[in-house]
Amino acid sequence: MMRVFMEKMVEYLSWALALLLCLSVSVFLSYLLIKGLPSLGSELVFGKADPLSALLGRERVFDGIFPAIIGTLCLVVLSTLMALPLGICSGVYLSEYATPIMKKVVGGLFDVLAGIPSIVVGLYGFSVAIFLHHHFSDRLGPCLLISAISLGVLVLPYIVRSTQTSLEELPAHIRHTATALGATRLQNIAYVLIPNALSGISSGVILAIGRCAEDTAVILLTGVVATAGVPSSLLSQYEALPFYIFYISSQYTSPAELSNGYGACLVLLGICSVLFMVAHGMQKRLFHWALYRP
Amino acid sequence: MPTEKKEKIILDSVDFFYGTRQVLCDISATFYSHTLTAITGPSGQGKSTLLGLLNCMWKEIPDTRCSGDIQIFLGGQWISPFRKDISLSHLRRKVAMIFQEPNPLPMSIGKNMAFPLKLAGVRDKYLIEEKVRRALEQAFLWKEVKDRLEESALNLSGGQKQRLCIARALILEPEILLCDEPTSSLDSKAAGIIEELLVSLKENCTLLVVSHYLDQVRRIGDLVMTLENEGLTNFKEGLS
């Protein structure tokens, strides 16, 4: 009797907690929509500038979030591109080549890296920028490139661990099939293991993209500023949406400004959703291309 | 039994260990060319392990070791996989293996078939198409899949998947085919087709087939060997 009661209790509790989670997300999104929707529009993005001229780079946007959107996109793309090859190669090493001791040592180091607070990574990036400024060129300093490298370091463990785990979880029959057909270890990794682990690897990439888009602490110390316009080069300072949201919500002078902050939140959520969908679509296409192309 | 028996594989005092657990002890045996040797015996005696020794698949399993000697007559000469007379890739192309569970890769049927050729560096499209067709015909599968080579191999039935795996192994024209309980996951009809297929392959290669089914062993085996436990492992010719 007690066992049946416990079984039912656990089932209902699980349902209740899942429902609570869904409700929390719905309340949160509704709140953002109610607060942010009124400010959404071309004025939020382009300010008083003409949208077409701004998009074509003919007119600078001073009071809109367009430069911050471009800065965020640049950051996400750059840092993901930097972290991706390094992360996948490290994951392959840990899964396929590393001895048990090396797995523990190197894997442990990546776990430590994953646990480092982002502000510490930001501080390290800042120190590197200052070092470069003092020893190499006055032009070097906190900039888009330093931010992207710092963010790349921050998200590296996600990609490493997701690659390692998804490779290690591949069933033995997939793992041994190519080997039994005469594949070398490298051929097995390139032609069979990685294509079959793409779905797991892309989960890590999606997490990394989300982290790159939202992290404020790292960019705060490595190059983001309140007004810089659209970044003109990798060595220039830039604007970014998370920083804009932080800045406007802590320094607003009118309800309209705060509403702009909520609008920027919605834009950031939209950008993340689009990036997730692109990553998911690319993973599907890549998987199909790798395994089913004639 | 073939009238003229040419030695193809010679095992000499082979021992095998998973960690500290000894699975095979002092195994000596001879297998003959163009003969289907059925290997039977109770579970856990090392039948699959014995097959894995011949194409060195055991090297893919961590913490294993092997001693003794194995000689295989490949490409007109005796080689020993233990002494690295031959690269692992080349050895596995010539000593192919069929697993208990059909294991087509999650790719199209055509790509599955062309995969071993790709690994071997064959790039000629027409040659690949010709070899794919011939291997599928050899495995009695061509008529069933010739119009659906672009479909996923995972959509095939169990028996078709296993025939695909056999065809895929045959595409590199192996001299020895190792089959580890190739019909155990199939229904009797599909198993019958596979049995017929294996017997037909004797013309071109030497077959070692592990099976639990004594009636199957009697039906298809030219030679039957039993691997059984008597304290340690003992290897006998003929049914026990």
Contacts between the chains, C-beta under 8 A, distances in Angstrom:
chain1	res1	chain2	res2	distance
A	173	B	99	6.6
A	173	B	101	5.9
A	173	B	103	4.1
A	174	B	103	7.4
A	174	B	105	6.8
A	174	B	106	7.5
A	176	B	57	6.9
A	176	B	60	6.3
A	176	B	99	7.6
A	176	B	103	7.8
A	177	B	99	7.9
A	177	B	103	4.9
A	177	B	105	5.9
A	178	B	105	7.4
A	178	B	115	7.3
A	178	B	119	6.9
A	179	B	57	7.1
A	179	B	60	5.8
A	179	B	92	7.1
A	180	B	55	7.0
A	180	B	57	6.2
A	180	B	92	5.9
A	180	B	96	7.3
A	180	B	97	4.5
A	180	B	99	7.5
A	181	B	92	6.7
A	181	B	93	7.3
A	181	B	96	7.4
A	181	B	115	6.7
A	181	B	116	4.5
A	181	B	119	6.1
A	181	B	168	7.0
A	181	B	169	7.2
A	181	B	172	7.6
A	182	B	88	7.9
A	182	B	89	4.4
A	182	B	90	7.0
A	182	B	92	4.4
A	182	B	93	4.0
A	182	B	116	6.5
A	182	B	119	5.5
A	182	B	120	6.5
A	182	B	172	7.1
A	183	B	89	7.1
A	183	B	119	4.9
A	184	B	88	7.9
A	184	B	89	5.7
A	184	B	119	8.0
A	187	B	119	5.5
A	191	B	115	7.5
A	191	B	118	7.3
A	191	B	119	7.4
A	192	B	105	6.4
A	196	B	105	7.9
A	196	B	106	6.3
A	291	B	105	7.6
A	291	B	106	5.9
A	291	B	107	4.4
A	291	B	108	7.6
A	291	B	111	7.0
A	292	B	107	6.2
A	292	B	108	5.1
A	292	B	111	6.9
A	292	B	150	7.5
A	292	B	152	7.1
A	293	B	111	7.9
A	294	B	108	7.6
A	294	B	110	6.9
A	294	B	111	7.9
A	294	B	150	6.3
